[in-house]
Every structure is written in C-alpha cells, then in structure tokens.
Amino acid sequence: MAGIMEIDSKYESVIEDSKRLAKSVEAFAMEADESSELYQPILEALRGSGLSALMVPSEYGGRFSMVDPLAVCLVREILMKTSSHLDSLFALQGIGSYAISVAGSESQKEEWLPLVSKAEALAALALTEPRAGSDLKGIETSVERKGAELILRGEKSFISNAGSASFYTTLAKEEDGYSLFLVPADSDGLETSPSPEIIAPHVLGELRFNDVVLPESARLGEPGTAFRNVLATLSVFRISVAGAALGVMTGAIEEATKHCAQREQFSRPLIKHGPVATLLADSWSDLESSRYLTYQTASLATEDPAKNLDKSSLAKLTATEAACRVVDRCVQTMGRWGLIRGSKIEKYYRQARPMRVYEGASEVLRLGIANGMVKEFVDGS
Ligand SMILES: Cc1cc2nc3c(=O)[nH]c(=O)nc-3n(C[C@H](O)[C@H](O)[C@H](O)COP(=O)(O)OP(=O)(O)OC[C@H]3O[C@@H](n4cnc5c(N)ncnc54)[C@H](O)[C@@H]3O)c2cc1C
C-alpha cells in the first residue's frame, strides 16, 4: 500500500492475508475479470484465504466481533487492484449476509453465517427490479399470506452473484410495508437467468419468483423492517465501494507512471513533460485525498455505522468520481498504449465506471448529502 496514513496494527494480518490472496490469483485475474459467470479458481482462492470470515460476527465464525468497515475497505482496496471478480465475490459475502447478522433469527444465523464465513455459501442481496432501481419503494415483488405460508412473486434484476449464490436476501412488499426474506437458491419456483453483459463483466443475473412458498420463519426480522436492515447494510458496505475505488486508482496510477517514466518523446521521458506530469500528479492527489477520507470515514463507520451513513455516502461519491477522473487521465498519459483491449489500464478504465451507479448513484448520493448540509449548516442540528 502506497498510502501515507498509519493503520492500526490490528489490521496488519488482514492486509497481509489480502496481499497474499491477491498475489495468488494474479496469473488468472485478467481471465476471471472477463467472466460473467463464477470463476471457480477465484472462489477457491477466496475460500483458502479465510478472508470471508471478516463478513460475519465472531460468534458465527467471524474474524472480528462484528463486521469492521475499515477492515473491509482495506481488503477491497487490495483485491480490486488485482481482480474485480475477486473483490466482488468477497464484498458480496457481507452485502448479502449482513441483514442475517443484524436481524436474523438464531436458527437463520446458525444455518447460514458459518457457511458464509468460509465462503461455502455464497450470498446475494436482491433489491433492484426491472422497473425499480434508485427508488426502491417502487418495487413490485410481494409476498401474500396463505394460511401459515407466504407466497413470493415478482422479479429482480442485475443481482450480483445471481445463479451462483446459495441464498438471496430479498426485498418484497408485505401488506403496507416492506420486509426482507431469506430465500434459499434451491427454492421451488425460483428461476435465474443471466443479465445483459456490462462493460466490466460481473456475475449478474435476473431472478424470477414464481409463487415461491416460504415459511414465516424466512422473514429477516419483524414485518415492515426491510429498510432499516437495508440501511444497516449500506451503513457498513457503501464505504467499502470507496475502498475498491482506491484499488482501481492505485492500479491505474502504477501502470501510467511506469509507462511515462520509461517512454520518451521529444528526447525526454513523458513524465518530464509538464502536462503529463500534471495529469499524473493530479491523479496522485485525487488518490491520496480519497484515501484519507475513506479510511477516516471507515473508522467512524466502525464505531457507529448508522450515524455515519451520510459521511460514507460522501466518501463513496468522492472516491468513485475520483476513480473515473484518474483512470481517464492515466489512459491519456499512455497514448495509444492506454487503449489496448485486454491491458490492465483498459480494464481499470471499464471497471471504474459502474462504481458511480451501484450502491447509490452519485446524483442520488448528492441529494442525500445536500439534505445533510441543510441540517448541519441551516437548521444547526
Ligand atoms: C455491477 C452492478 C452490480 C449490481 N448489483 C446489484 C445487486 O447485487 N443487488 C441489487 O439489488 N442491485 C444491484 N445492482 C443494481 C444497482 O443497484 C442499480 O443499478 C442502482 O440502484 C441504480 O438503479 P438503476 O440502474 O435502475 O438507475 P435509475 O434508478 O433508473 O437511475 C438512473 C440515473 O438517474 C439518476 N437519478 C435517479 N434517481 C435520481 C434522483 N432521485 N435524483 C437525481 N438523480 C437521480 C442517476 O444519475 C441514476 O444513475 C447492480 C448494478 C450494477 C451495475
């Protein structure tokens, strides 16, 4: 890690394990990152690393007493620099299972969390639908009570890990409210199909719930508490997207700096030309300022995730917007060598882009941030 900031020694082993894991997949990372289906050697490597244990409380096989947002950020930064496929698999273990950790019954926790901690069960969070993205209150998936059973109907779209996950933490309307349900992947009536391929391939799929019969015990928490638990998930994991953005920026800057230090034009290395130096120095400035904000915010989120969701949104906005600027500048400094399909820099260029859309599109985050500004600067609360 090239950063200047001191990290608490309790994270040393997490950082070492992540570096070892990233190195172990380097040889096939390019191929894995072009795959829209689960790439088995990446999963095997994740399992072997033990890092999924960061995603559940220690009581159920986890590494820390609760999921630690700074630890997750540090890991994602390192994994994302090498492989987005690996980063995504790691992140989804937490994103898909966190509602179980905070709201699940004892038997749901005992059944799933130890498996998640070993990456033996793969997790997914199913919120988005064909007609509902940013506005999740517009979902149409619903449960209807029939005697002692609940019947789940509807569709989900662009769900990470769909088709490979072992269970789907699923948002559905229930009477006048919204609830989360734990839907095992082998439930009768649950169909999966691939989503359209995106510019940076990702394991993504569509779900169709054709009258899936669930017991009452499949609900996560009380009826009507879905958004509380979705917010709890975002409080811990939104900041980790900023961590992944740091990984993309670090990788792009490394590629561009190496290139510009050795390639000469007009009898001197590119990096000695003022405009090129400016592109690279501004990128470094974007990276390091994003890094400070991300680590600082992740530390605050570690203390109190819910209280710091607005700050996590700010850090996610800052780091993902910076990542897109940085990769664009880095591509520019490399001239035609920045445009080669299948090169690392071209991969980062594509991988940075979706980060400004998922886990809160930048514009939606800005609205929330602006509301927080009114509270802070106008209402004085
Ligand atoms: C790689 C990837 C992985 C994903 N994984 C998952 C997953 O695992 N689970 C899941 O449930 N979903 C997942 N999604 C879906 C993702 O959560 C949605 O794409 C996201 O919520 C945005 O919704 P949308 O794409 O429908 O865009 P829309 O909601 O249609 O918004 C389009 C654009 O309009 C603007 N906009 C929308 N609302 C506002 C507003 N109120 N104010 C200002 N501007 C606004 C924003 O610029 C936004 O980008 C994934 C998406 C991608 C790309």
The ligand as a Gaussian input file, in Angstrom:
#p B3LYP/6-31G(d) Opt

LIG

0 1
 C      -22.276000      -4.067000     -11.496000
 C      -23.609000      -3.923000     -10.849000
 C      -23.937000      -4.738000      -9.783000
 C      -25.187000      -4.625000      -9.171000
 N      -25.510000      -5.476000      -8.152000
 C      -26.724000      -5.391000      -7.550000
 C      -27.096000      -6.292000      -6.507000
 O      -26.308000      -7.159000      -6.110000
 N      -28.331000      -6.169000      -5.959000
 C      -29.221000      -5.215000      -6.353000
 O      -30.311000      -5.170000      -5.803000
 N      -28.906000      -4.351000      -7.360000
 C      -27.684000      -4.411000      -7.965000
 N      -27.350000      -3.555000      -8.989000
 C      -28.309000      -2.556000      -9.429000
 C      -27.980000      -1.175000      -8.878000
 O      -28.249000      -1.157000      -7.509000
 C      -28.801000      -0.139000      -9.658000
 O      -28.235000      -0.062000     -10.946000
 C      -28.784000       1.230000      -8.986000
 O      -29.541000       1.199000      -7.799000
 C      -29.358000       2.329000      -9.885000
 O      -30.605000       1.959000     -10.352000
 P      -30.903000       1.999000     -11.936000
 O      -29.752000       1.386000     -12.637000
 O      -32.251000       1.419000     -12.115000
 O      -30.907000       3.517000     -12.300000
 P      -32.143000       4.544000     -12.137000
 O      -32.702000       4.464000     -10.771000
 O      -33.041000       4.401000     -13.291000
 O      -31.366000       5.928000     -12.250000
 C      -30.696000       6.327000     -13.456000
 C      -29.940000       7.579000     -13.182000
 O      -30.847000       8.620000     -12.867000
 C      -30.313000       9.453000     -11.859000
 N      -31.283000       9.505000     -10.749000
 C      -32.142000       8.557000     -10.333000
 N      -32.859000       8.976000      -9.282000
 C      -32.442000      10.226000      -9.021000
 C      -32.785000      11.210000      -8.055000
 N      -33.716000      10.992000      -7.114000
 N      -32.127000      12.402000      -8.097000
 C      -31.155000      12.637000      -9.011000
 N      -30.799000      11.750000      -9.940000
 C      -31.424000      10.562000      -9.956000
 C      -28.936000       8.907000     -11.516000
 O      -27.991000       9.598000     -12.310000
 C      -29.004000       7.482000     -11.966000
 O      -27.733000       6.973000     -12.332000
 C      -26.107000      -3.652000      -9.609000
 C      -25.763000      -2.809000     -10.678000
 C      -24.539000      -2.946000     -11.301000
 C      -24.197000      -2.033000     -12.444000

